[in-house]
Amino acid sequence: MTAATPQDQFLALLDRHKPILYKVASAYCARREDRGDLIQDIVIELWQAFARFDGRVAFSTFMHRIAVNVAISHYRGESRRIRDALPIEDFAFDLAAADRVMDDAGDDVHALRQLIAQLDEINRALILLYLEGHDHAAIAAMLGMSPSNVATRFQRIKHRLQRDHAAAEAHP
């Protein structure tokens, strides 16, 4: 029996954890085309970093850290463009399915997405990882922050979101 190549291992892990890409891209890009570009950039960075993945952390943690960092760079307009990149369709990402999931979400989810979209890129990453179910220590590790910094930022974000939500409710 032949051992799986690194490329096969990468593609299997990527396929298993595709929802992470969809969620990060949706948090940072409003337009479908931009989400596709961002996912492509994330996949390229993941592949380039895959040789350094040693299994000390879960692949999902590794993927989140890279995805969020690429998204922040992309959002700031600093990401480099790859001219000869493969089309996103070659990776079997179903962006239409991701769009349907977002479109089918309830009003509360849409309101939350609008509030989150108003946050800066670091705070948006914090909220996205929190909503994924990660604890402060894991988020701190993924974003290169201290757990106390994460906790402080969460308190500030929580107060801001509550204030903004109350303002939106008062003036529909």
N, C-alpha and C positions, 0 to 999 in steps of 0.2 A: 504494500500500500504506500502510495507516494504522499509525503508530507506536503501540507498546504504551503504555497509560496507566501512571502510577506504580502504580496499584492492581493492574493486570495483572502488572507487573514484580514487585511485592511478593509476590503470590500464587504466581507461578512459583518465585521464590526460596524462599519458605516451603515449598512442596510439595517442592522438591528437598532441603531440609535438615530435613525433619520428624524424622528419627531423633535429631537433637540435642535436640529438645523432649522426646521420649520418654525419652531417657537422663537428662536433667536432672530431669525430673519424677519418674522412678523413683528417683533418688538422694535426693530430698527428701521424697517422699510415699509412705507405705506403702499407703494406701487409694486405690482406683481413682478414686473421686469427687474426692478431693483432687488427684490428678494431673490430672484434667480441669480443675478450677478453676485450678490452677497453669499449665497450658498456655494456658488462655484469658487469664490475666493476662499471660503472656509475649507472646502474640500481640498483645495490645493495646499493650503497651509497645514491641514491635518496630514496629508500624504507626506509633505516635506518633513514634518515632525515625527512621523510614525516610527522611524528608525530609533528615535530616542525614547519611545514608549517602552517602559520596562516592567509594567504591571504592578508597580508599588501602589498605584492608585487605580481605581476602576476606570475603564476606558471612557465611561460617560463623564467622569470628572475631568479627565484629560481633554475630552472633546468640548465640554462646556468652557473650560478655560481658554482654549484656542478659539472657539467660536465667538465668545464674548469679546476677546481681545481684537479679533479680526473685525467684528461688527463695530466696535468703537472706532477703530482706525478707518474703516469704510465710511462710517457716519461722519467722521471728521474730514473725509476727503483725502486721507493720506495713503490709502491702500494703492498699491501698484497694480496696473492692469497687465494681464498676460495676453499677448496677441494671439498665440497659437493654442489657446485653451480649447478643450473639448466642449461641445455644446452640453448644456445642463441635461438635456433629454437623454444623453448617453449614460447617465447615472441612474436613470429610472426614478427620478424624483417626480412625484405627482403634485405639482404646484396647484393644479386645479382642485385637488382633494383638500389640500391645506386651506385654500381659499373657501371651500364649502364649509369646512369645520368652523372657520372664523365667521362666515356669513350666517351659519345656523346658530351661533351663540346667542344667548338671551340679551335683553336690554342691559342688564347689570354688567355683563361681560363687556359689551360695547362701551358702556360708560367708563368702566375700569380701564379699558384699553386707551380711551381718549385721555384720561387723567395720567396714565403712565407715559403716554406719548409726549406729554408736556415736560417730563423730567429730563435732566441732562443724561448723557450716555452712561455714566458710571452708576447713577442712581437707578436708571432703567435696568441695567444689568443686575443690580442688587435685588430689585423687585422680581425680575424674571426668575432668578435663581431661587428666591424665597418661594415663589409660587410653584416652582418645580418640586418643592419639598426639602430643599437643602437647609441644613442648620448653619448657624453663624460661622462655626469653625470651617466647614466645607466651603462656604461662600468666600471666606477670608482667604483660604488656600487657592481657590480658583482665580481670585482677582488680585492676589498679591497684597492683601491688606491684613491688618491685625483684627482679631475677632472683636475687640473693643471698638475699633473704628467702624466695623460693620454694624454693631449694635447701636452706636450713636447715630449713624446715618439712617438706620431703620426708624429710629424715634423721630428724627427730623422729617423723613419722608412720610411717615404715618400722619404726623400733624399737618403737613402740607396737603396731603391727599384728603384728609378730613375737612380741612378748611376749603379747599377747592371744590369738593363735592357739595358741601353745604352752600357755597356760593352759587353753584350751578343749579341746585335744587330751588334756591330762593328766586333765581332769575331764569326760568326755563326758556 
